[in-house]
Amino acid sequence: MSSSSFFSSSMVIHVTFVLLVLQMGTSYAQLSTNFYSKTCPNLLSTVKSVVKSAVSKEKRMGASLLRLHFHDCFVNGCDGSILLDDTSSFKGEKTAGPNNNSVRGYNVIDDIKSKVEAACPGVVSCADITAIAARDSTVILGGPSWAVKLGRRDSKTASFNDANSGVLPPPISTFSNLVSRFQAVGLSTKDMVALSGSHTIGQARCVSFKGRIYGESNIDASFAKTRQRTCPNSSTSGDNNLAPLDFQTPTFFDNNYFKNLINQKGLLHSDQVLHNGGSTDSLVEKYSKDPKAFNSDFASAMIKMGDFRPLTGSNGEIRKECRKVN
């Protein structure tokens, strides 16, 4: 065999081996809906019971748990990093601008984790618990269900700077910024519009919509005046006052959010830009008339978001407590 043919044969073998390894890595890293079916068979019912109890006490908690999953996934993937408290070795995500005094539900995740650990110690990740809780919250408030893919592991660190870097789109986001932020986590413009429909539940602080109700023209005048009553422009004293993101049915997951946008009653700037003479107007109008299409696309987009950069295999760990690494 000539040296050239030897190197050629070696190259083929090497490339084939690399491809095989890559394929094995990909299949190994895939999440699955039955990941804990044998190792923690009562997981789903355990999570659901705690979420149901928390939401029955405070409807807003359903929206908070859904949002918690969003804010976890958008910063370095769905890895439970948002749950970590600050330590001497890192400053975590909790006090970053998009999360501080805004993201809630950590105590509910703690309660779920405690019950899951009692049943299946060291098996289920906090990242997976957060993903299931988001689904259960949506269903309890009247929204669609979906089969949550599981098998994520937990991050051993968190980053204040990463959470503050703009990866989480702020409420004053332009349309183009929203598109680019969602694309960065593998989500299409259609996914973005569907997921924005999560604002059919929950509340926002005055500071996040003050600029819109006092300074924007594409807003219903009576709607703006109503919001101004509890959100003064002259001082910061009311900045933490809350208003519903969907003024019609704020604690029920439906498609009224999209109807509000058509009537220029989107609370946040980042809401109204979805229906403002642009490319997503037709999709907003479709969802406003077809709740089944919205529910279906929302569920698909949630599954897609949950697939973003999970830690699997030997990466990360299964935390015993969600607030700290083992």
N, C-alpha and C positions, 0 to 999 in steps of 0.2 A: 504494500500500500504506500502510495506516495505521501509525502509530508502534507501536501495540500489537501488530499482527500481525507487524510487522518484528521486534520484540523476541521475540515468541513463536517465530517461525521461527529466529531467531538462537539462542535457548535450545535448541531441538530439535537444531540442528546442533552446538552446543557439547556438549550431553549425549551425543549420538551419538559425537562425536569422543572424548570422555573415556572412554566405554565401550569404544570400539575400542582405545584406548591401553591400558586396563586389561587387556583380553583379550589383547592382544599381549604385555604384560608377564607375564601369568600363564603363557601358553604358552611364552614364552622362558625363564621361571624354572623350568620343570618339569625334574626329573631324568629320566634315561633309562638303561635297562640297557645300551644299546649306545653310550654317549656316546664311548668311546675306541676303538671298533671299527676306525676308520681311522687315528686319530692315534697309538694305542699298542696295536696288536693283540695283543701278548704280555703285556699288563698282568696279566691274571688268573692266568696260569700262573706269572708271575714272583713275584707276591705269595704264591701258594699254596706255592711251593717254599721260600720263606724261613720262612713260618709253620710249615710241616710240620717243617722242620729244628729250629726253636726249640722246638716242642712235644715233639718226640721227645727232646730233651735235658732238658726239664723240663715234665711234664704240666701243672703249675699255670699255665704261661705262657698256655695256651689260655684259661683263665678270666680271666687278667689282661688279655689283649687284648680279650676281649669286654667286660669292665668298663670298659676305657679308652674304648671307643666310647660306652657309657652316660654316663660322666662328662663326655665332651665335649659330647654332645647336650643334656644337661640344663642346661648353663650357656650361655645365649645361642645355642643351636642347634648343629647339627653342622658346626662350622667349623674344627676343628683347633686351637682356641685353647688347649686343655689341653696341647698339645705345646710351647708357647712357654716358653723360659727367661725369667727376670726380666731386665729391662733398666733403664737409667737413667731411662727414661720411663714404665715401668709395672711393677707387681708382678703377676706372673702367677698362674695357678691351681694350679700344682704344689704349693706349700706351704700352700695353704688346708686347713683342718681335715679335710674329707672326702677329700682327696687325699694329704696329707703322710704319708710312710712307709706308704702304703697302695696307691696306684695305681702299677702297674708296666708294663713292656713298652715304654717309650720307646725303648730301644736296638734292639728288634726293628723298630719303625717306622722308625728311622734306617737300619737295614740294608736294609729293603725300599725305602725312598726312594732310597738310593744306587744300588741295582740298576735301579730304574725310571728314574732320571735318566740312567744310562748308556745305556739303550735309547731313551728318549723324553725328552730334556731339556726342562724347562720346560712340560710338558704336563699331568701328573697331580698333583692336589692331595694334600696330606697328609691332609685330611679324608676324601677318598675312599679313600685307602690304609687308613686306620683302620677305615672301614666294611667294606671287603673283608676285612681281617684278622679282624674280629669274626666274620664269616660263616664263613671258612675254619677258624677255631679251633673253632667249634661243630661243624662237619662232621667234622673230624679226631677230635674226642672222642666221636663217635657220634651227634651231634644232626642236626637237619634242615638242609636247604639252602634257599636262596632266591635269587632274582635280585636282586642288589644294584643299586639305582638310583644312578647316578653323574652327575657334573657339578657337584659342590660346588666352591667355591673357598675359599681359606684366609683366615682372619681376620688382620688386621694388628696386632691387639692382643689382650690377655687381661686379665682382671680378678680379682684376689685377692678383692676385696670381693663380687663377684657369686658367685663359687664358694663363699664363706663365708656367703651370705645365707639359706641354708636351702632353696635350690632342689633341692639334692641331699638326699634323705631320709635321715636318720641311722638307724643300726641300732636305736635306741630309739623309732623313730617309732610313733605311734598309728595306728590304722586310718584315721581321718579325715584325718590328715596325709598318709598315703600316697596316698589318693584325690586330695586336692587337689594334691599335688606332680605326680602323673602327669597330672591334668587340665590343669595349667598348660603341659604340653608336648604337649597334644593327644591324650593317651592315656586310654582308658576304664578303668573298673574291671576289666573283663575283660582288657584289655591288661596292666594292672598285675599281675594274678595270673599270667598267662602268662609275662610277663617276669621275675617273681620266681622262676620256675622255673629261671632261669639259675643259681640257687644250688644246683643239682644238681651243679655243679662249683665248684672253688675252695676257699679257706680264709679264715678270719677270725681276727683278733687277739683274744686274751683280753680286752683292755680293752673290746672291742665287745660281748661277751656275758657279762661277769662279773656284771652286775646281774641278768641272767636266771637264770643257774645257781645263784645264791645267794639271790635274793630273790623269785622268782615261783613261784606255786603250780600253774600250768597247764603243768607240765613233768614228764616221766617221771622218777621218782626215781633209777633206776639210770643213766639217761642223764646226769642232772645230776651224779651222783657221778663218773662217768667223766670228764666234762669238768673237774671241780674238781681232779682229780689234777695237771693241767698248767696250771691257772689259779688260783693262790692268791688268796684274798680278803684276806689279812692285809697284803699289801704290793704294791708296784707292780713288783716284780722280774720277775714273769712276764707283764707286760702285753702284751709282743710275741710271746708264745708262740702258735703257730698251732694251729687245730683245723679239721677239714673241715666245710664247711657241710652236706654230705650225708655222714653217717658210713658209709653203706652202700656207695656206689660213688662216691667223691669225685673220681675222674678220668674218669668216664664220663657223658656227657650222656644222662640217662634221666628217668623220672618218679618215681624214688624219693623225691625232695624232697617231693612231695605226700603220699606214704605216710607219711613221717616226721612231717609236720604232723598227720595224723590220729591218730598215736600219741603226740602231744605231745613230739616230738623235734626240733622246729625249734630251730636253734641261736640265732638272733637273735630278739629281741622282735618285730622287724618281720616276721619270717617267721611266727611262731606266730599273730599277730593275723589272719592270713588264714583260719585255721581255729580259731575260738574262740567259736562260737555266734552268728556274724554272717552277713551277707548273702552272703559269698563261700564259705561252707562247702561248698555244693553244687557249686560249680565246682572247688574243691580235690578233692573226692571224685570228680568226673567225671574230672579229669586223672589221678588216682591209678589209675583203672581203664582209662583209654583213652589210651594213649601217643600214638596217631595224632592224636587231637584236640588234645592238648597241643602236639605238634610243629607241627601246622598253625597253631594259634593263636599260637604263639611266633614262627614265621616271619612271619606277617602283622603281628604287633605290632612286630617288628624293622624291617620295611619302613616301617611307619607312623612309628616313632620316627626313622628316618633321614631322613624328610621334614621334620623340624622345623627351620624357619627356616634353610635352607641359604643360603649366599652364592652367587649365580649371576651370569651375565652379566659386567658390568664391576665388580661389587662384589668386594672382597677382592683376592687375588692367587694365583698358583701359586708357593708357596715353593720355593726351590732346596734349602733345608735345613729340616727340620720344626721345629727348635728356635729358629729366628730368622726374622724377616721379611727380605725381600730388601733 
